[in-house]
Amino acid sequence: MIDQVPPAHLQAWFDQAPDAPAVVLDVREPWELQTASVKPDAGFTVVAVPMNEIPARLAELDPAQRIACLCHHGARSQRVAAFLAHNGYEQVANISGGIDAWSQQRDPSVPRY
């Protein structure tokens, strides 16, 4: 089962495995990244790979990382999280509500679209 983590609780999810590198995997399209993006902070890095490129670029992700997948509302990121889990990634979550919820719960400077 894929963990469903609201943006407001993301740091707590990352903190459950403090030795694992924390990554927000943004699976939105380039135009979406230009519209609204998450800023990395001291607790995590951000990697942007559009959903349809994940299979071809899987080697860019480290299975030892704790990966929280992000999209607009949470549907695409859920599919990517399930794909990663199916491919042996054990520390995977879906950021429920996506970047829209991120703007509401964590960083109101992120534009909503």
KOLVEXKOL-170050 format. One record per residue (C-alpha): residue number from 0; residue in one letter; z negated, x, y negated. Coordinates in nm, 2 decimals. Each point is the difference from the previous one (the first is absolute). Example, Ala and Ser with C-alpha at 12.3 -4.5 7.8 and 13.67 -1.06 7.14 Angstrom:
residues 2
<rec><num>0</num><residuo>A</residuo><up>-0.78</up><east>1.23</east><north>0.45</north></rec>
<rec><num>1</num><residuo>S</residuo><up>0.07</up><east>0.14</east><north>-0.34</north></rec>
END
This chain:
residues 113
<rec><num>0</num><residuo>M</residuo><up>0.00</up><east>0.00</east><north>0.00</north></rec>
<rec><num>1</num><residuo>I</residuo><up>0.09</up><east>0.12</east><north>-0.35</north></rec>
<rec><num>2</num><residuo>D</residuo><up>-0.29</up><east>0.01</east><north>-0.25</north></rec>
<rec><num>3</num><residuo>Q</residuo><up>0.06</up><east>-0.22</east><north>-0.30</north></rec>
<rec><num>4</num><residuo>V</residuo><up>-0.15</up><east>0.17</east><north>-0.30</north></rec>
<rec><num>5</num><residuo>P</residuo><up>0.00</up><east>-0.16</east><north>-0.35</north></rec>
<rec><num>6</num><residuo>P</residuo><up>0.06</up><east>0.25</east><north>-0.28</north></rec>
<rec><num>7</num><residuo>A</residuo><up>-0.36</up><east>-0.03</east><north>-0.12</north></rec>
<rec><num>8</num><residuo>H</residuo><up>-0.13</up><east>0.13</east><north>0.33</north></rec>
<rec><num>9</num><residuo>L</residuo><up>0.26</up><east>0.27</east><north>0.07</north></rec>
<rec><num>10</num><residuo>Q</residuo><up>-0.22</up><east>0.29</east><north>-0.09</north></rec>
<rec><num>11</num><residuo>A</residuo><up>-0.27</up><east>-0.13</east><north>0.24</north></rec>
<rec><num>12</num><residuo>W</residuo><up>0.27</up><east>-0.01</east><north>0.28</north></rec>
<rec><num>13</num><residuo>F</residuo><up>0.11</up><east>0.36</east><north>-0.08</north></rec>
<rec><num>14</num><residuo>D</residuo><up>-0.37</up><east>0.11</east><north>0.00</north></rec>
<rec><num>15</num><residuo>Q</residuo><up>-0.05</up><east>-0.12</east><north>0.36</north></rec>
<rec><num>16</num><residuo>A</residuo><up>0.19</up><east>0.32</east><north>0.10</north></rec>
<rec><num>17</num><residuo>P</residuo><up>-0.09</up><east>0.26</east><north>-0.27</north></rec>
<rec><num>18</num><residuo>D</residuo><up>0.16</up><east>0.29</east><north>0.18</north></rec>
<rec><num>19</num><residuo>A</residuo><up>0.34</up><east>-0.17</east><north>0.03</north></rec>
<rec><num>20</num><residuo>P</residuo><up>0.24</up><east>0.03</east><north>-0.29</north></rec>
<rec><num>21</num><residuo>A</residuo><up>0.04</up><east>-0.33</east><north>-0.18</north></rec>
<rec><num>22</num><residuo>V</residuo><up>0.35</up><east>-0.13</east><north>-0.08</north></rec>
<rec><num>23</num><residuo>V</residuo><up>0.13</up><east>-0.31</east><north>-0.16</north></rec>
<rec><num>24</num><residuo>L</residuo><up>0.35</up><east>-0.05</east><north>0.15</north></rec>
<rec><num>25</num><residuo>D</residuo><up>0.20</up><east>-0.20</east><north>-0.25</north></rec>
<rec><num>26</num><residuo>V</residuo><up>0.29</up><east>-0.16</east><north>0.19</north></rec>
<rec><num>27</num><residuo>R</residuo><up>0.16</up><east>-0.18</east><north>-0.29</north></rec>
<rec><num>28</num><residuo>E</residuo><up>0.36</up><east>0.06</east><north>-0.13</north></rec>
<rec><num>29</num><residuo>P</residuo><up>0.06</up><east>0.26</east><north>-0.28</north></rec>
<rec><num>30</num><residuo>W</residuo><up>0.06</up><east>-0.27</east><north>-0.26</north></rec>
<rec><num>31</num><residuo>E</residuo><up>-0.34</up><east>-0.15</east><north>0.09</north></rec>
<rec><num>32</num><residuo>L</residuo><up>-0.17</up><east>0.34</east><north>-0.05</north></rec>
<rec><num>33</num><residuo>Q</residuo><up>0.16</up><east>0.03</east><north>-0.34</north></rec>
<rec><num>34</num><residuo>T</residuo><up>-0.14</up><east>-0.35</east><north>-0.09</north></rec>
<rec><num>35</num><residuo>A</residuo><up>-0.36</up><east>0.06</east><north>0.12</north></rec>
<rec><num>36</num><residuo>S</residuo><up>-0.16</up><east>0.29</east><north>0.18</north></rec>
<rec><num>37</num><residuo>V</residuo><up>-0.34</up><east>0.11</east><north>0.13</north></rec>
<rec><num>38</num><residuo>K</residuo><up>-0.14</up><east>0.31</east><north>-0.14</north></rec>
<rec><num>39</num><residuo>P</residuo><up>-0.16</up><east>0.25</east><north>0.24</north></rec>
<rec><num>40</num><residuo>D</residuo><up>-0.36</up><east>0.07</east><north>-0.06</north></rec>
<rec><num>41</num><residuo>A</residuo><up>-0.26</up><east>0.25</east><north>0.13</north></rec>
<rec><num>42</num><residuo>G</residuo><up>-0.04</up><east>-0.21</east><north>0.32</north></rec>
<rec><num>43</num><residuo>F</residuo><up>0.37</up><east>-0.02</east><north>0.12</north></rec>
<rec><num>44</num><residuo>T</residuo><up>0.36</up><east>0.11</east><north>-0.05</north></rec>
<rec><num>45</num><residuo>V</residuo><up>0.30</up><east>-0.23</east><north>-0.03</north></rec>
<rec><num>46</num><residuo>V</residuo><up>0.31</up><east>0.04</east><north>0.21</north></rec>
<rec><num>47</num><residuo>A</residuo><up>0.30</up><east>-0.22</east><north>-0.07</north></rec>
<rec><num>48</num><residuo>V</residuo><up>0.24</up><east>-0.08</east><north>0.28</north></rec>
<rec><num>49</num><residuo>P</residuo><up>0.20</up><east>-0.33</east><north>0.00</north></rec>
<rec><num>50</num><residuo>M</residuo><up>-0.07</up><east>-0.21</east><north>0.30</north></rec>
<rec><num>51</num><residuo>N</residuo><up>0.35</up><east>0.03</east><north>0.14</north></rec>
<rec><num>52</num><residuo>E</residuo><up>-0.02</up><east>0.38</east><north>-0.01</north></rec>
<rec><num>53</num><residuo>I</residuo><up>-0.33</up><east>0.03</east><north>0.19</north></rec>
<rec><num>54</num><residuo>P</residuo><up>0.15</up><east>0.05</east><north>0.35</north></rec>
<rec><num>55</num><residuo>A</residuo><up>0.22</up><east>0.28</east><north>-0.11</north></rec>
<rec><num>56</num><residuo>R</residuo><up>-0.27</up><east>0.16</east><north>-0.21</north></rec>
<rec><num>57</num><residuo>L</residuo><up>-0.29</up><east>-0.04</east><north>0.24</north></rec>
<rec><num>58</num><residuo>A</residuo><up>-0.04</up><east>0.38</east><north>0.03</north></rec>
<rec><num>59</num><residuo>E</residuo><up>-0.11</up><east>0.01</east><north>-0.36</north></rec>
<rec><num>60</num><residuo>L</residuo><up>-0.32</up><east>-0.18</east><north>0.08</north></rec>
<rec><num>61</num><residuo>D</residuo><up>-0.29</up><east>0.17</east><north>0.18</north></rec>
<rec><num>62</num><residuo>P</residuo><up>-0.17</up><east>-0.21</east><north>0.28</north></rec>
<rec><num>63</num><residuo>A</residuo><up>-0.33</up><east>0.17</east><north>-0.10</north></rec>
<rec><num>64</num><residuo>Q</residuo><up>0.02</up><east>-0.17</east><north>-0.35</north></rec>
<rec><num>65</num><residuo>R</residuo><up>-0.18</up><east>-0.32</east><north>-0.07</north></rec>
<rec><num>66</num><residuo>I</residuo><up>0.30</up><east>-0.21</east><north>-0.13</north></rec>
<rec><num>67</num><residuo>A</residuo><up>-0.02</up><east>-0.32</east><north>-0.20</north></rec>
<rec><num>68</num><residuo>C</residuo><up>0.33</up><east>-0.17</east><north>-0.04</north></rec>
<rec><num>69</num><residuo>L</residuo><up>0.10</up><east>-0.18</east><north>-0.32</north></rec>
<rec><num>70</num><residuo>C</residuo><up>0.28</up><east>-0.23</east><north>-0.11</north></rec>
<rec><num>71</num><residuo>H</residuo><up>0.04</up><east>-0.28</east><north>-0.25</north></rec>
<rec><num>72</num><residuo>H</residuo><up>-0.22</up><east>-0.27</east><north>0.17</north></rec>
<rec><num>73</num><residuo>G</residuo><up>-0.08</up><east>0.15</east><north>0.35</north></rec>
<rec><num>74</num><residuo>A</residuo><up>0.26</up><east>-0.12</east><north>0.24</north></rec>
<rec><num>75</num><residuo>R</residuo><up>0.23</up><east>0.31</east><north>0.01</north></rec>
<rec><num>76</num><residuo>S</residuo><up>-0.30</up><east>0.23</east><north>0.01</north></rec>
<rec><num>77</num><residuo>Q</residuo><up>-0.14</up><east>-0.20</east><north>0.29</north></rec>
<rec><num>78</num><residuo>R</residuo><up>0.32</up><east>0.06</east><north>0.19</north></rec>
<rec><num>79</num><residuo>V</residuo><up>-0.01</up><east>0.37</east><north>-0.08</north></rec>
<rec><num>80</num><residuo>A</residuo><up>-0.36</up><east>0.03</east><north>0.10</north></rec>
<rec><num>81</num><residuo>A</residuo><up>0.07</up><east>-0.17</east><north>0.33</north></rec>
<rec><num>82</num><residuo>F</residuo><up>0.30</up><east>0.24</east><north>0.05</north></rec>
<rec><num>83</num><residuo>L</residuo><up>-0.22</up><east>0.30</east><north>-0.07</north></rec>
<rec><num>84</num><residuo>A</residuo><up>-0.27</up><east>-0.12</east><north>0.24</north></rec>
<rec><num>85</num><residuo>H</residuo><up>0.27</up><east>-0.06</east><north>0.27</north></rec>
<rec><num>86</num><residuo>N</residuo><up>0.11</up><east>0.36</east><north>-0.05</north></rec>
<rec><num>87</num><residuo>G</residuo><up>-0.35</up><east>0.15</east><north>0.05</north></rec>
<rec><num>88</num><residuo>Y</residuo><up>-0.15</up><east>0.00</east><north>-0.35</north></rec>
<rec><num>89</num><residuo>E</residuo><up>-0.36</up><east>-0.11</east><north>0.06</north></rec>
<rec><num>90</num><residuo>Q</residuo><up>-0.14</up><east>-0.02</east><north>-0.35</north></rec>
<rec><num>91</num><residuo>V</residuo><up>0.22</up><east>-0.26</east><north>-0.17</north></rec>
<rec><num>92</num><residuo>A</residuo><up>-0.07</up><east>-0.29</east><north>-0.22</north></rec>
<rec><num>93</num><residuo>N</residuo><up>0.19</up><east>-0.26</east><north>-0.21</north></rec>
<rec><num>94</num><residuo>I</residuo><up>-0.10</up><east>-0.03</east><north>-0.36</north></rec>
<rec><num>95</num><residuo>S</residuo><up>-0.03</up><east>-0.38</east><north>-0.01</north></rec>
<rec><num>96</num><residuo>G</residuo><up>0.16</up><east>-0.17</east><north>-0.30</north></rec>
<rec><num>97</num><residuo>G</residuo><up>0.21</up><east>0.31</east><north>-0.08</north></rec>
<rec><num>98</num><residuo>I</residuo><up>0.05</up><east>0.14</east><north>-0.34</north></rec>
<rec><num>99</num><residuo>D</residuo><up>-0.04</up><east>-0.34</east><north>-0.15</north></rec>
<rec><num>100</num><residuo>A</residuo><up>-0.36</up><east>-0.01</east><north>0.13</north></rec>
<rec><num>101</num><residuo>W</residuo><up>-0.04</up><east>0.36</east><north>-0.10</north></rec>
<rec><num>102</num><residuo>S</residuo><up>0.07</up><east>-0.10</east><north>-0.36</north></rec>
<rec><num>103</num><residuo>Q</residuo><up>-0.25</up><east>-0.28</east><north>0.01</north></rec>
<rec><num>104</num><residuo>Q</residuo><up>-0.28</up><east>0.17</east><north>0.19</north></rec>
<rec><num>105</num><residuo>R</residuo><up>0.02</up><east>0.37</east><north>-0.07</north></rec>
<rec><num>106</num><residuo>D</residuo><up>0.22</up><east>0.10</east><north>-0.29</north></rec>
<rec><num>107</num><residuo>P</residuo><up>0.11</up><east>-0.26</east><north>-0.26</north></rec>
<rec><num>108</num><residuo>S</residuo><up>0.23</up><east>0.25</east><north>-0.17</north></rec>
<rec><num>109</num><residuo>V</residuo><up>0.24</up><east>-0.03</east><north>0.30</north></rec>
<rec><num>110</num><residuo>P</residuo><up>0.26</up><east>-0.25</east><north>-0.10</north></rec>
<rec><num>111</num><residuo>R</residuo><up>0.04</up><east>-0.32</east><north>0.21</north></rec>
<rec><num>112</num><residuo>Y</residuo><up>0.35</up><east>-0.11</east><north>0.09</north></rec>
END
